Each structure stands twice: as C-alpha cells, then as structure tokens.
Amino acid sequence: MQITPQEFINQGIKVIISDLDNTLVPWNKPARKDQTLTQWIQALQAQNIQVIIASNNSQQRVQQAVAGLPVTIIARTCKPLPFVLRKYLRRQQLNKDEVVMVGDQLLTDILAGNLAGLKTILVRPLVATDAKKTRVNRFFERPLMQLNHWLDPQLKWRKHFDE
C-alpha cells in the first residue's frame, strides 16, 4: 500500500481494518515475511495507528501470514456481513469516524465496511489471479465497477488521498 501514515493522520484515521489476501499479501503464495509490508505497518505503529487484519480465512492462515507483525487479527469475519466488525468496534469502543476498512473486493471487504458504517478504501488486488471462491465475486464486481465509473467519471484509482 502506498498511502503514508501522515495521509491517514490527515484524514483523522487511527485504526485501519484491512483484508489480508490480495490486499496485503498475495492469496496464492505461502506466508512469508514481506519487508515492504513490515516497514509500512511499523511506520503506522510509530504514528499510533493500529492495524487490524479482518479476514474470512481461518485464524491459523492469518497468523501464518502476519507472524511477527504488530497487528490484531479477526478471523472468520463472514464478510460481507458486518456483524463481526460491528461487534469488534463496540467491544474496543472505537469511533467509526477514526476507522477505515481496506480491501480488494467490492462485494466482501468494501460492502462489509460500508454496512458497518466505516470509511472504505478499495485497492487493486496484488495478483491478477483469484481463488475459485473469489472468481464469482469478481464476475459480479466488473459490471458494478463499470456502472460506478459511468455514474461518476471522476472515480479513478489513486495512490494517495489528495490526488
């Protein structure tokens, strides 16, 4: 991810809830420590921005992927349903205005974040391929993305908040 900690601070963000597969790590590679991801999370932590990984995967898969990183894990979130996210926000007494949901899938990550009342950031998938279960979502996402672009031609991929 190319968004800097300062950009999150400028937007009032104190907590990032992020999807895992194809958002932070490739879905089809064994868990390994990625130096760029590690540095980004450490930079966020240095600015007191908390990173939470919210994944539909098992606790074991998520723990393997982020081993050694200073993150909180919420496994089996059942995205796009917002209930697990809402429950976590309530338990941690997090202000929704200070939280952003980041993900690569419109119909799971972004929908879950929106239904939970959060700001959302849709990112491009890290790899062009998808797991079988994700291909169905991508099939339905394509026309929705085209419709979004048609309704709002200014909608485009950006690398930073202020572009």
C-alpha positions as CSV (number, residue, x, y, z in Angstrom):
1,M,0.0,0.0,0.0
2,Q,1.3,3.4,-0.9
3,I,-0.7,5.5,1.5
4,T,1.5,7.1,4.1
5,P,0.8,7.2,7.8
6,Q,0.6,11.0,7.6
7,E,-2.2,10.8,5.0
8,F,-4.2,8.6,7.4
9,I,-3.5,11.1,10.2
10,N,-4.6,14.0,8.0
11,Q,-7.9,12.1,7.4
12,G,-8.4,11.5,11.2
13,I,-7.8,7.8,10.9
14,K,-6.4,6.0,14.0
15,V,-7.4,2.4,13.1
16,I,-7.0,0.5,9.8
17,I,-9.0,-2.6,9.4
18,S,-7.6,-4.5,6.4
19,D,-8.4,-7.6,4.4
20,L,-5.5,-10.0,4.1
21,D,-5.4,-12.0,0.9
22,N,-4.7,-9.9,-2.3
23,T,-4.8,-6.8,-0.2
24,L,-1.7,-7.1,2.0
25,V,-0.3,-10.5,0.8
26,P,-0.8,-12.5,-2.4
27,W,-3.5,-15.1,-1.9
28,N,-1.6,-17.8,-3.8
29,K,1.8,-17.7,-2.1
30,P,2.9,-19.3,1.1
31,A,3.1,-17.0,4.1
32,R,6.4,-15.2,4.2
33,K,7.6,-12.0,5.7
34,D,7.3,-9.1,3.2
35,Q,9.8,-6.3,4.1
36,T,7.7,-3.6,2.5
37,L,4.6,-4.6,4.4
38,T,6.6,-4.9,7.6
39,Q,8.0,-1.4,7.2
40,W,4.6,0.1,6.4
41,I,3.0,-1.5,9.5
42,Q,5.9,-0.4,11.6
43,A,5.6,3.2,10.3
44,L,1.8,3.2,11.1
45,Q,2.5,1.8,14.6
46,A,5.1,4.6,15.1
47,Q,2.3,7.1,14.5
48,N,-0.1,5.3,16.8
49,I,-2.2,3.9,14.0
50,Q,-3.5,0.4,14.8
51,V,-3.7,-2.2,12.1
52,I,-6.3,-4.9,12.4
53,I,-6.5,-7.8,9.9
54,A,-10.1,-8.8,9.2
55,S,-10.2,-12.0,7.1
56,N,-12.7,-14.6,6.2
57,N,-9.9,-17.1,6.5
58,S,-9.1,-19.3,9.5
59,Q,-7.1,-17.9,12.4
60,Q,-4.2,-20.2,11.5
61,R,-4.0,-18.9,7.9
62,V,-4.0,-15.3,9.1
63,Q,-1.5,-15.9,11.9
64,Q,0.9,-17.6,9.5
65,A,0.7,-14.7,7.0
66,V,1.3,-12.0,9.6
67,A,3.5,-13.8,12.1
68,G,5.8,-11.3,13.9
69,L,3.8,-8.2,12.8
70,P,2.3,-5.9,15.4
71,V,-1.3,-6.4,14.2
72,T,-4.6,-7.6,15.7
73,I,-6.4,-10.5,14.0
74,I,-10.1,-11.0,13.4
75,A,-10.5,-14.3,11.6
76,R,-13.7,-15.8,10.1
77,T,-15.3,-12.4,9.8
78,C,-18.1,-13.6,7.4
79,K,-17.7,-10.5,5.1
80,P,-19.7,-9.0,3.6
81,L,-21.9,-9.3,6.7
82,P,-21.0,-6.5,9.1
83,F,-21.8,-8.2,12.4
84,V,-18.3,-9.3,13.4
85,L,-16.8,-5.9,12.5
86,R,-19.6,-4.1,14.4
87,K,-19.1,-6.3,17.4
88,Y,-15.3,-5.7,17.4
89,L,-15.8,-1.9,17.1
90,R,-18.2,-1.9,20.0
91,R,-16.0,-4.1,22.3
92,Q,-13.0,-2.0,21.6
93,Q,-15.0,1.3,21.9
94,L,-13.7,2.5,18.6
95,N,-15.1,5.7,17.0
96,K,-16.2,4.8,13.5
97,D,-15.0,8.2,12.2
98,E,-11.5,7.2,13.1
99,V,-11.6,3.8,11.4
100,V,-11.1,2.8,7.7
101,M,-11.7,-0.5,6.0
102,V,-9.3,-1.5,3.3
103,G,-9.8,-4.4,0.8
104,D,-9.5,-5.6,-2.7
105,Q,-13.1,-6.9,-3.1
106,L,-16.0,-4.7,-3.6
107,L,-18.6,-7.3,-2.7
108,T,-16.9,-8.5,0.5
109,D,-14.4,-6.1,2.0
110,I,-15.9,-2.8,0.9
111,L,-19.5,-3.8,1.4
112,A,-18.8,-5.1,4.9
113,G,-17.0,-1.8,5.7
114,N,-19.9,0.3,4.4
115,L,-22.5,-1.8,6.2
116,A,-20.5,-1.4,9.4
117,G,-20.6,2.4,8.8
118,L,-16.9,2.8,8.1
119,K,-14.9,4.8,5.5
120,T,-13.6,2.4,2.9
121,I,-10.7,2.1,0.5
122,L,-10.8,-0.3,-2.4
123,V,-7.3,-1.3,-3.6
124,R,-6.2,-3.2,-6.6
125,P,-5.6,-6.9,-6.0
126,L,-1.9,-7.8,-5.5
127,V,-2.0,-10.6,-8.1
128,A,-4.2,-10.9,-11.2
129,T,-5.5,-14.4,-10.3
130,D,-8.1,-15.3,-7.7
131,A,-9.1,-18.3,-5.7
132,K,-12.1,-20.2,-7.1
133,K,-14.4,-18.8,-4.4
134,T,-13.3,-15.2,-5.3
135,R,-13.8,-15.6,-9.0
136,V,-17.6,-15.4,-8.6
137,N,-17.3,-12.1,-6.7
138,R,-15.1,-10.7,-9.4
139,F,-17.6,-11.7,-12.1
140,F,-20.3,-9.6,-10.4
141,E,-17.8,-6.8,-9.5
142,R,-16.9,-5.9,-13.1
143,P,-20.3,-4.5,-14.1
144,L,-20.7,-2.7,-10.8
145,M,-17.3,-1.1,-11.3
146,Q,-18.3,0.0,-14.8
147,L,-21.5,1.4,-13.5
148,N,-19.7,3.3,-10.8
149,H,-17.3,4.8,-13.4
150,W,-20.3,5.7,-15.7
151,L,-22.1,7.4,-12.8
152,D,-19.0,9.2,-11.6
153,P,-16.4,9.6,-14.4
154,Q,-14.1,11.3,-11.8
155,L,-13.9,7.9,-10.0
156,K,-10.4,6.6,-10.6
157,W,-7.6,4.6,-9.0
158,R,-5.4,6.9,-6.9
159,K,-2.2,6.3,-5.0
160,H,-2.9,9.0,-2.4
161,F,-5.8,10.7,-0.7
162,D,-5.1,14.1,-2.1
163,E,-4.9,13.2,-5.8
